[in-house]
């Protein structure tokens, strides 16, 4: 699995996100996960020492010229080589058992399904948990049902809770900046229309809530 972390001017958040991967995964599983960081920040972020103990593949790229939010997401995804992808923003982080839960699920069901949705803890900027958003049941939602859920609930998908097969990007395309504030929603619509989604009632990540979130504002 590729953990892609597109960063922008949140150095401490980036460090916390990387640490949540490195600290949680036993060394014998390092070769099953790669860490890809594309840093759109004004200055490079010091993460090399943090990644030094990582036995698997990792890549850090500081963009000489700022790419912008969506282009930086796509730059990170373009470098991913894993069969599955987790896109982790630099203000979110994985919970202690998050990555092992994800890997166990992919080992068991990865040959059958292409898109997986886990649960998240919704936290504030001080990492205080406000509430938990976790799928109610484990199982596959076919495309029509998955699309209905997504369109009824603007927050049905939180970024770090969704895992998808990398080859799906070849089918539907990268994140499209033409859709502005709904870029992420449009991508999930394309994923779900093709493959549906397999939901897992386990929280694997913390998602930071911000005032005036873009997708919520659009809804």
Helices and strands as residue ranges (DSSP letters): E 2-7, H 11-22, G 27-32, E 34-39, H 48-51, E 58-62, H 69-78, E 84-87, E 93-94, H 98-109, E 115-123, E 129-133, E 139-141, H 143-152, G 159-161, E 162-165, H 168-172, G 177-182, H 183-195, E 197-208, H 214-218
